[in-house]
Amino acid sequence: MDIYKEFFSLIAHSLPMSSFKAIAVKKSLAHQSIQDVIFDMYYQLIHLGVDHEVNTHRIDLPRQILYQKDEETGEAYQLTQLEERLDERLHRKYASRVLLSGLTTVPSYVSPHIQIADLFAAGIARKLNFLNSSTHNHKDELSDYIWDFLEINKIKFHINMLSDENHQSNNENDMSVLYIFE
């Protein structure tokens, strides 16, 4: 357990401009296919994340952004669609001041950034999905550590806004945000 905490702390402290963003959807309220929900989640995560970074002045404009995610099989077509939709959104909102230079996948075993994102996502999932657990084990301990370390700020949206492009976050927390659609 301590090795995971040390790894998380080391990466977070060594990258002072690190920012952690996550998105959650209450699946029972979503009335789309799971593939469409996941597509919309990636879209919201990226565009809300960019808006947050710009609004909190964590990034200066103009800026090019390369988004990397954990590699999964069979997602090339969806990534192309996502990249096109994000290009349109960023162009409408920021003109040519924010450009998506790429949306790529990387195997997690070659990227410490993806590994730390996996730990972050696991901590979020554990907290959201095991609230009534009668036993507190090492997974809960790591989840508690991540939540406390990052002081995760939750921002809630109505589930009907999952496909919407016209909302944004005005969060002031620099380190971490969890966008929840329920």
C-alpha positions in Angstrom: 0.0 0.0 0.0 2.8 2.4 0.9 4.4 2.0 -2.5 1.2 3.2 -4.2 0.9 6.2 -1.9 4.6 7.0 -2.5 4.3 6.7 -6.2 1.2 8.9 -6.3 2.7 11.5 -4.0 6.0 11.5 -5.9 4.4 12.0 -9.3 2.0 14.7 -8.0 4.7 16.6 -6.2 7.2 16.4 -9.0 4.8 17.8 -11.5 3.5 21.0 -9.9 1.3 21.8 -12.8 -0.4 18.5 -12.6 -4.1 18.6 -12.6 -6.5 15.7 -12.1 -9.9 15.6 -13.8 -12.5 12.8 -13.7 -16.0 12.3 -14.8 -18.7 10.1 -13.4 -22.2 9.3 -14.7 -25.0 7.6 -12.8 -25.5 4.8 -15.3 -29.1 4.1 -14.2 -30.1 7.6 -15.3 -28.4 7.5 -18.7 -30.8 6.7 -21.6 -28.1 6.1 -24.3 -26.1 3.1 -25.3 -23.0 2.6 -23.1 -20.8 3.4 -26.1 -22.5 6.8 -26.5 -22.3 7.5 -22.8 -18.6 6.8 -22.8 -18.1 9.0 -25.9 -20.0 11.8 -24.2 -18.0 11.4 -21.0 -14.7 11.7 -22.8 -16.0 14.8 -24.7 -17.2 16.5 -21.5 -14.0 15.5 -19.6 -11.7 17.1 -22.2 -13.7 20.3 -22.9 -14.6 20.9 -19.3 -10.9 20.2 -18.4 -9.7 22.7 -21.0 -12.2 25.3 -19.8 -11.0 24.8 -16.2 -7.4 25.1 -17.1 -8.1 28.4 -19.0 -10.4 29.8 -16.4 -8.0 29.2 -13.5 -5.1 30.6 -15.5 -3.2 27.3 -15.2 -2.4 27.6 -18.9 -1.7 30.6 -21.0 -3.1 31.1 -24.5 -2.4 30.4 -27.2 -1.9 26.7 -26.5 -1.8 23.4 -28.2 -3.0 20.4 -26.3 -2.1 16.7 -26.8 -4.5 14.4 -25.1 -3.4 10.9 -24.3 -5.5 8.2 -22.8 -5.1 4.6 -21.9 -5.1 2.3 -24.9 -8.1 0.2 -25.6 -9.0 -2.0 -28.5 -11.4 -1.0 -31.2 -11.7 2.7 -30.4 -10.0 4.3 -33.5 -13.2 5.4 -35.2 -14.6 6.8 -32.0 -11.4 8.7 -31.3 -11.5 10.2 -34.7 -15.1 11.4 -34.1 -14.2 12.7 -30.7 -11.2 14.6 -32.0 -13.4 16.2 -34.8 -16.1 17.2 -32.2 -13.5 18.7 -29.8 -11.8 20.6 -32.6 -15.1 22.2 -33.5 -15.9 23.1 -29.9 -12.4 24.5 -29.2 -12.5 26.5 -32.4 -16.0 27.9 -31.5 -15.0 28.9 -28.0 -11.3 29.9 -28.4 -10.9 30.5 -32.1 -7.3 29.5 -32.9 -6.0 30.2 -29.3 -6.5 26.6 -28.2 -5.8 23.8 -30.6 -6.1 20.1 -30.1 -2.8 18.8 -31.6 -3.8 15.2 -31.1 -5.8 12.7 -29.3 -3.8 9.5 -28.9 -3.8 6.3 -27.0 -0.8 5.0 -25.0 -0.4 1.6 -23.2 -0.4 2.3 -19.5 2.7 0.2 -18.9 4.9 2.7 -20.8 3.5 5.9 -19.3 3.8 6.9 -15.6 1.2 9.6 -16.4 -1.4 7.0 -17.5 -0.5 4.9 -14.5 -1.1 7.8 -12.1 -4.3 8.5 -13.9 -5.4 4.9 -13.4 -4.7 5.2 -9.7 -6.7 8.4 -9.6 -9.6 6.8 -11.5 -9.5 3.8 -9.2 -9.7 6.0 -6.1 -12.6 7.9 -7.6 -14.5 4.7 -8.6 -13.9 3.1 -5.2 -15.3 6.1 -3.3 -18.4 6.4 -5.6 -19.2 2.8 -5.9 -18.5 1.3 -2.5 -20.0 3.9 -0.2 -21.9 1.4 1.9 -19.1 -1.2 2.2 -19.0 -2.8 5.7 -15.4 -3.6 5.4 -12.6 -1.1 5.0 -9.6 -2.6 3.1 -6.4 -1.5 1.3 -8.4 -0.3 -1.7 -10.5 2.0 0.6 -7.3 3.2 2.3 -5.7 4.2 -1.0 -8.9 5.8 -2.2 -9.1 7.8 1.1 -5.5 8.8 0.6 -6.1 10.1 -2.9 -9.2 12.0 -2.0 -7.5 13.6 1.0 -4.3 14.4 -0.8 -6.0 16.0 -3.8 -8.9 17.6 -2.0 -11.2 16.6 -4.9 -13.9 19.1 -5.7 -17.1 17.6 -7.0 -19.2 19.6 -9.5 -22.6 18.2 -10.4 -24.6 18.5 -13.6 -28.0 17.1 -14.5 -27.8 13.8 -16.5 -29.6 15.5 -19.4 -26.5 17.8 -19.9 -24.2 14.9 -20.7 -24.6 15.5 -24.5 -24.8 19.3 -24.1 -22.0 21.5 -25.3 -23.0 24.7 -23.7 -22.2 24.3 -20.0 -18.9 25.0 -18.3 -17.3 24.7 -14.9 -16.3 27.8 -12.9 -14.2 25.8 -10.4 -11.4 27.5 -8.5 -9.7 24.3 -7.3 -6.4 24.0 -9.1 -5.5 20.4 -8.3 -8.5 18.2 -8.9 -12.1 18.1 -10.1 -14.7 15.4 -10.4 -17.6 16.2 -12.8 -20.7 14.2 -11.9 -23.6 13.8 -14.2 -26.7 12.5 -12.3 
